[in-house]
Amino acid sequence: MAKTQKAGGPHKYFDDQFDDEEVLYVFRKHPVVMRKGLIFGMAAWLVGPVYVMVLSLLHPDNPPSMGLFGLCLLGSIVLGTIIFMPWYISWYFSVFIVSDQRFIQITQKGLFNRTVVDMSLNQIQMVNYQVAGLQETLLGFGTIMMQTFVGDLVIHDVHHPAKIQKKLIGILREQGIAATQFAATAPGGTPLEDEEEQEA
């Protein structure tokens, strides 16, 4: 998900935004990062129905009522939602903000772990992206890597990486910053992968 804030907005997009700072672009990772939480949450939905089925097998002469089945199903849905929520919160509150002054990466892990990376736009030298593999190609996500004066910033599982890279390059050029771009769609032998290996 990505969006652009209207110029001259009356409210701040995030707490640390400067008074003279304008948010130009905001994007998140692809919802695919929530897949584990979705799987565990959906599995929890089976707890209630399986419990009722076991009771039916153990007591065939006195099977559970439909009211009990509905209550167990509702409880399972609530349990699945609770299990899924930490993944959703991590995805929703993990955002990448581009203003007219800096690039900010806010990473939320669970409920109580938050990391912020803040760097000036003029530190960015190069913006690359890579789409590698069938899953990334079909679902439309990939990796963006920013080469900066202080090291490489690699962002995995980004939704529409080509579109976001183009937007980032456009913002940098509008701010008078010369940055190069590189696109890689092959899974092997690309400069992006070589740089990631060096980083590891």
Rosetta blueprint (number, residue, H / E / L):
1 M L
2 A E
3 K E
4 T L
5 Q L
6 K L
7 A L
8 G L
9 G L
10 P L
11 H L
12 K L
13 Y L
14 F L
15 D L
16 D L
17 Q L
18 F L
19 D L
20 D L
21 E L
22 E L
23 V E
24 L E
25 Y E
26 V E
27 F E
28 R E
29 K E
30 H L
31 P H
32 V H
33 V H
34 M H
35 R H
36 K H
37 G H
38 L H
39 I H
40 F H
41 G H
42 M H
43 A H
44 A H
45 W L
46 L L
47 V H
48 G H
49 P H
50 V H
51 Y H
52 V H
53 M H
54 V H
55 L H
56 S H
57 L H
58 L H
59 H L
60 P L
61 D L
62 N L
63 P L
64 P L
65 S L
66 M H
67 G H
68 L H
69 F H
70 G H
71 L H
72 C H
73 L H
74 L H
75 G H
76 S H
77 I H
78 V H
79 L H
80 G H
81 T H
82 I H
83 I H
84 F H
85 M H
86 P H
87 W H
88 Y H
89 I H
90 S H
91 W H
92 Y H
93 F H
94 S L
95 V E
96 F E
97 I E
98 V E
99 S E
100 D L
101 Q L
102 R E
103 F E
104 I E
105 Q E
106 I E
107 T E
108 Q E
109 K E
110 G L
111 L L
112 F L
113 N E
114 R E
115 T E
116 V E
117 V E
118 D E
119 M E
120 S E
121 L H
122 N H
123 Q H
124 I E
125 Q E
126 M E
127 V E
128 N E
129 Y E
130 Q E
131 V L
132 A L
133 G L
134 L H
135 Q H
136 E H
137 T H
138 L H
139 L H
140 G L
141 F E
142 G E
143 T E
144 I E
145 M E
146 M E
147 Q E
148 T E
149 F L
150 V L
151 G E
152 D E
153 L E
154 V E
155 I E
156 H E
157 D E
158 V E
159 H E
160 H L
161 P H
162 A H
163 K H
164 I H
165 Q H
166 K H
167 K H
168 L H
169 I H
170 G H
171 I H
172 L H
173 R H
174 E H
175 Q L
176 G L
177 I L
178 A L
179 A L
180 T E
181 Q E
182 F E
183 A E
184 A E
185 T L
186 A L
187 P L
188 G L
189 G L
190 T L
191 P H
192 L H
193 E H
194 D H
195 E H
196 E H
197 E H
198 Q H
199 E H
200 A L
